[in-house]
Amino acid sequence: MKVLKITDVSEFEKLCKPFLMPKESFYNLKIGLCDAIKKRTLPATNPHFFVIENNNQITACALNSHSVKPLAISKMNRDEINFFVDYLFNQKLNFQAAVGEIETINYFTELYCKKFNLSKKLNIHLGIYQTDTIFLPNMDGEIFLATEVNEQIVQEFIFQFESECFPNRKSSKEEIAQIAQRHIKNRAIYLLKNKNSDIIAMGGNTRNSENAGTINLIFTPKQLRNNGYGSFITAKIALELLKKKKFVNLHTDLNNPTSNSIYQKIGFKFIGENIHYDFLRQS
C-alpha cells in the first residue's frame, strides 16, 4: 500500500473516477470540487490531492481545495486510514477539518487527533439527497440568475446563510464580497422574486458533475420563512438543472428535520450521509 500525492487535478480526477462515478451523488463534493478547480470557477490555494494505491489499484482518495476548507475523504477501510494518517503525520500536513462518510471520518479524525495532538468538534451532520423528478409547489414566483445589479443582496444573503449554517467560519466582509462576485460571475446564484418583484429567497448551483447538478446556498430571510419559498426556489432550480443533467442532488443539515422534510416533499430521496468535524488545538 502507498499514498500518492498528485499535483494535477485532471490526473487526480482520471485516477479516481472509476470508483467515484458509480456513486456520483454521494461523492458530489469531491467530483464537483475537481470540476470547479479544473474550470477555475473555484479559487484553490495550494490544493492537495491524494490517492491510495493498493495492489496496483487506486482504492481511495482525498482532496483539500483550499487552506480553510476540510479534507474531503472517500470511503476507506481501517488499514487504509491508518496508513494515510501516518503519511500525513510524516509529511507534516495539517488540515483544519475533515468531511466524508461517517464510519471513515469517525475513525480518521480519532487517529488524526491523536497523532497531531488535537481535539475535534462536530461542524455538521449532512444528509445527501438526489432526484430526477420534481414536484413543483403551487406558488407564484419567478427565479432568475443574479447579476452585478443584485450583488448587495446576494452578499447579505450569503452572510446570513453562513452565520446560521457555519457559525464558526466567520468570513470577513471582503471574503463574503469575493464569494458573491465569484458566484455571480459563474452564473451560479438564483434569486426568487414575487409578483411585486421583491427578492424573497436565494439558491445556488455552485458545482456540477458529469450527470448531476448540485443545489446549495438555499436561503430565505427569517422574516419571510414558513411561506414555502425555500422549497419553491429549490424545485425551480432543480427543474432548470434537469434540462441539462440526468439528476440533481443536495446536502442538508440532518439536525434540521423541517428542511429535510421539505426536500422530500418536492421529490428528493435520501441516499446517504456525511459528517464534518473541525480540528481544534489542545489548550
KEMARDREN-409083 format. One line per field, with one value per residue (C-alpha): residue number from 1; x, y, z. Coordinates in Angstrom, 2 decimals. Example, Ala and Ser with C-alpha at 12.3 -4.5 7.8 and 13.67 -1.06 7.14 Angstrom:
2
pos: 1, 2
X: 12.30, 13.67
Y: -4.50, -1.06
Z: 7.80, 7.14
//
This chain:
283
pos: 1, 2, 3, 4, 5, 6, 7, 8, 9, 10, 11, 12, 13, 14, 15, 16, 17, 18, 19, 20, 21, 22, 23, 24, 25, 26, 27, 28, 29, 30, 31, 32, 33, 34, 35, 36, 37, 38, 39, 40, 41, 42, 43, 44, 45, 46, 47, 48, 49, 50, 51, 52, 53, 54, 55, 56, 57, 58, 59, 60, 61, 62, 63, 64, 65, 66, 67, 68, 69, 70, 71, 72, 73, 74, 75, 76, 77, 78, 79, 80, 81, 82, 83, 84, 85, 86, 87, 88, 89, 90, 91, 92, 93, 94, 95, 96, 97, 98, 99, 100, 101, 102, 103, 104, 105, 106, 107, 108, 109, 110, 111, 112, 113, 114, 115, 116, 117, 118, 119, 120, 121, 122, 123, 124, 125, 126, 127, 128, 129, 130, 131, 132, 133, 134, 135, 136, 137, 138, 139, 140, 141, 142, 143, 144, 145, 146, 147, 148, 149, 150, 151, 152, 153, 154, 155, 156, 157, 158, 159, 160, 161, 162, 163, 164, 165, 166, 167, 168, 169, 170, 171, 172, 173, 174, 175, 176, 177, 178, 179, 180, 181, 182, 183, 184, 185, 186, 187, 188, 189, 190, 191, 192, 193, 194, 195, 196, 197, 198, 199, 200, 201, 202, 203, 204, 205, 206, 207, 208, 209, 210, 211, 212, 213, 214, 215, 216, 217, 218, 219, 220, 221, 222, 223, 224, 225, 226, 227, 228, 229, 230, 231, 232, 233, 234, 235, 236, 237, 238, 239, 240, 241, 242, 243, 244, 245, 246, 247, 248, 249, 250, 251, 252, 253, 254, 255, 256, 257, 258, 259, 260, 261, 262, 263, 264, 265, 266, 267, 268, 269, 270, 271, 272, 273, 274, 275, 276, 277, 278, 279, 280, 281, 282, 283
X: 0.00, 1.16, -0.09, 0.49, 0.38, -0.97, -0.18, -2.56, -6.34, -7.06, -4.76, -6.38, -9.84, -8.87, -7.45, -10.45, -13.36, -13.72, -14.77, -16.33, -18.67, -20.79, -21.84, -21.87, -24.33, -22.81, -19.39, -20.72, -18.50, -15.24, -16.27, -17.69, -14.60, -12.38, -14.57, -14.56, -10.77, -10.21, -12.50, -11.08, -14.53, -13.21, -10.12, -7.86, -4.92, -2.25, -4.75, -3.80, -4.76, -4.06, -4.78, -4.23, -2.85, -3.37, -2.04, -1.60, -5.19, -6.45, -8.85, -9.42, -8.73, -8.80, -8.59, -8.33, -9.25, -8.31, -6.35, -9.52, -11.61, -11.93, -10.05, -12.71, -12.12, -13.63, -14.64, -11.57, -11.07, -9.19, -5.89, -6.04, -6.91, -4.03, -1.61, -2.96, -2.82, 0.79, 1.62, 0.05, 1.88, 5.25, 4.72, 3.60, 0.40, -2.10, -5.74, -8.43, -11.25, -12.34, -15.56, -16.82, -18.65, -19.40, -17.50, -14.43, -14.41, -15.04, -12.03, -9.86, -10.46, -9.84, -6.41, -5.59, -6.31, -4.09, -1.22, -1.39, -2.46, -5.79, -9.39, -12.38, -15.74, -18.76, -19.40, -22.37, -24.05, -25.04, -27.81, -27.32, -30.38, -30.94, -33.81, -34.62, -38.26, -39.53, -42.95, -43.29, -45.23, -48.26, -46.98, -46.48, -42.92, -40.10, -36.44, -33.65, -29.88, -28.30, -26.21, -23.94, -27.08, -28.04, -24.60, -25.52, -28.48, -26.52, -23.78, -26.36, -27.99, -24.64, -23.54, -26.76, -26.63, -23.06, -23.79, -26.63, -25.20, -21.48, -21.22, -17.55, -16.48, -16.73, -15.78, -14.86, -16.96, -14.27, -14.39, -18.20, -17.99, -15.49, -17.71, -20.76, -18.86, -17.39, -20.75, -22.47, -19.72, -20.07, -23.87, -24.29, -26.75, -30.51, -32.89, -36.65, -38.91, -42.62, -45.31, -44.21, -40.62, -39.43, -36.48, -37.57, -35.10, -31.77, -30.43, -27.18, -25.70, -22.02, -20.73, -21.65, -20.56, -20.92, -24.52, -25.68, -26.19, -25.79, -28.12, -26.81, -26.96, -30.73, -31.68, -34.83, -34.64, -36.05, -38.97, -40.11, -39.86, -42.67, -44.14, -42.69, -40.16, -37.23, -38.91, -40.19, -36.80, -35.19, -37.76, -37.42, -33.60, -33.84, -36.13, -33.63, -30.75, -32.73, -32.89, -29.16, -28.47, -29.85, -30.41, -29.83, -28.52, -28.13, -26.83, -28.96, -28.32, -29.76, -30.32, -32.93, -35.89, -38.00, -35.71, -35.23, -38.99, -39.43, -36.92, -38.52, -41.95, -40.69, -39.16, -35.70, -34.76, -32.25, -29.22, -26.63, -24.92, -21.60, -20.11, -17.84, -15.53, -13.35, -9.96, -9.10, -5.73, -5.40, -5.25
Y: 0.00, 3.54, 7.11, 9.09, 12.89, 14.10, 17.61, 17.86, 17.93, 16.30, 13.37, 13.02, 13.06, 10.41, 8.11, 8.46, 8.48, 4.67, 4.38, 7.84, 7.98, 4.90, 6.87, 10.27, 11.99, 10.52, 11.80, 15.03, 17.18, 15.57, 15.32, 18.84, 20.33, 18.71, 20.13, 23.62, 23.63, 22.41, 25.09, 27.74, 28.62, 27.94, 29.68, 26.90, 27.82, 25.14, 22.27, 18.78, 15.62, 12.16, 8.65, 5.35, 2.58, -0.99, -3.92, -1.62, -0.36, 3.03, 2.24, 5.58, 9.28, 12.59, 16.22, 19.62, 22.53, 25.44, 26.07, 26.92, 24.05, 20.49, 17.49, 15.61, 11.86, 8.95, 5.75, 3.96, 0.79, 0.92, -0.25, 2.50, 5.11, 4.03, 4.21, 7.58, 9.22, 8.03, 9.51, 12.88, 12.95, 12.10, 14.74, 17.28, 18.00, 19.81, 20.39, 22.38, 19.87, 16.61, 15.55, 12.29, 9.03, 8.62, 5.43, 6.59, 10.09, 8.98, 6.65, 9.04, 12.00, 9.86, 8.81, 12.23, 13.98, 11.56, 11.98, 15.78, 16.36, 17.91, 17.68, 17.70, 19.41, 18.42, 21.04, 19.50, 16.12, 16.10, 14.26, 13.61, 13.67, 13.01, 13.16, 13.07, 14.08, 17.30, 18.16, 21.93, 23.60, 25.60, 29.13, 32.35, 33.48, 33.67, 32.73, 34.49, 34.42, 37.08, 39.75, 42.53, 44.62, 42.14, 41.88, 43.69, 41.47, 38.35, 39.42, 39.96, 36.57, 34.72, 36.43, 35.43, 31.90, 31.41, 32.89, 30.43, 27.30, 27.71, 29.99, 29.08, 30.18, 33.98, 35.19, 38.85, 41.34, 41.29, 37.49, 37.49, 40.08, 37.91, 34.83, 36.73, 38.23, 34.86, 33.05, 35.82, 35.78, 31.99, 32.29, 30.14, 32.19, 32.22, 34.65, 34.30, 37.30, 37.60, 39.31, 42.66, 41.98, 41.74, 39.35, 36.79, 33.85, 32.66, 29.37, 28.24, 25.78, 26.32, 22.90, 20.17, 16.72, 14.85, 13.73, 15.83, 19.39, 20.22, 22.68, 24.66, 28.04, 27.82, 30.78, 32.68, 35.70, 34.91, 37.31, 35.55, 31.94, 29.39, 30.53, 27.75, 29.97, 27.65, 24.58, 26.60, 28.03, 24.60, 22.99, 25.70, 25.46, 21.66, 21.90, 24.21, 21.81, 18.78, 20.35, 19.59, 16.92, 13.44, 14.17, 16.77, 16.43, 18.47, 18.33, 19.03, 19.51, 16.33, 18.22, 20.31, 17.95, 20.71, 21.27, 17.52, 17.03, 19.91, 18.47, 15.03, 16.54, 18.01, 14.72, 14.33, 10.90, 10.29, 8.33, 8.68, 10.87, 12.57, 14.08, 17.12, 17.67, 20.70, 20.18, 22.27, 22.91, 21.48, 24.21
Z: 0.00, -0.73, -0.81, -3.98, -3.84, -7.17, -8.38, -11.33, -10.79, -14.17, -13.35, -9.92, -11.47, -14.03, -11.33, -9.02, -11.47, -11.67, -8.02, -7.52, -10.52, -9.67, -6.56, -8.27, -5.93, -2.79, -3.88, -5.43, -3.20, -4.34, -8.00, -8.02, -6.40, -9.03, -11.77, -10.23, -9.71, -13.27, -14.73, -12.37, -11.03, -7.53, -6.14, -4.96, -2.73, -2.78, -3.25, -2.07, -3.97, -2.55, -3.79, -2.03, -4.18, -3.04, -5.09, -8.10, -7.85, -6.72, -3.89, -2.11, -2.38, -0.53, -1.57, 0.03, -2.23, -0.01, 3.18, 5.14, 3.74, 5.06, 3.76, 1.76, 2.09, 0.19, 1.94, 3.33, 5.34, 8.63, 7.19, 4.57, 7.21, 9.46, 6.56, 5.35, 8.79, 9.26, 5.86, 6.73, 10.06, 8.50, 5.83, 8.49, 6.58, 8.78, 7.88, 9.62, 9.19, 7.57, 5.85, 4.38, 5.06, 8.76, 9.64, 7.72, 9.18, 12.76, 12.67, 10.63, 12.96, 16.04, 14.75, 13.28, 16.57, 18.48, 16.03, 15.87, 19.49, 18.50, 19.58, 17.27, 17.17, 15.10, 12.42, 10.62, 10.04, 6.38, 4.59, 0.87, -1.38, -5.07, -7.56, -11.27, -10.72, -9.15, -7.74, -8.10, -5.26, -6.33, -5.85, -7.77, -8.21, -10.72, -10.45, -12.30, -12.39, -10.19, -11.90, -10.68, -10.06, -7.32, -5.72, -2.50, -1.65, -2.62, -0.20, 2.55, 1.94, 1.84, 5.05, 6.83, 5.37, 6.57, 10.01, 10.55, 8.94, 9.69, 12.76, 13.29, 9.81, 10.36, 6.88, 6.60, 4.61, 1.93, 1.72, 1.51, -1.28, -3.18, -2.80, -4.07, -7.01, -7.99, -7.90, -9.84, -12.47, -12.74, -13.17, -10.07, -7.98, -8.49, -6.82, -6.33, -6.76, -6.04, -8.14, -6.67, -7.83, -4.20, -3.84, -1.27, -1.46, -2.86, -4.16, -5.75, -8.22, -7.46, -8.55, -11.01, -12.11, -15.38, -14.89, -11.94, -10.82, -7.14, -5.43, -2.47, -0.70, -0.21, 1.94, 2.94, 5.30, 8.75, 8.43, 5.23, 6.36, 6.65, 3.34, 1.18, -0.59, 0.14, -1.33, -4.29, -5.31, -4.80, -7.08, -9.72, -9.75, -9.95, -12.98, -14.68, -13.97, -15.17, -18.63, -18.90, -16.25, -15.56, -11.87, -9.17, -5.63, -2.48, 1.08, 4.15, 7.85, 9.37, 12.61, 10.77, 10.27, 8.71, 5.72, 5.24, 5.13, 2.67, 0.20, 0.37, -0.40, -3.67, -4.80, -3.26, -1.90, 0.88, -0.39, 2.38, 4.92, 5.57, 8.69, 9.02, 12.00, 12.71, 14.36, 17.44, 19.04, 22.56, 25.17
//
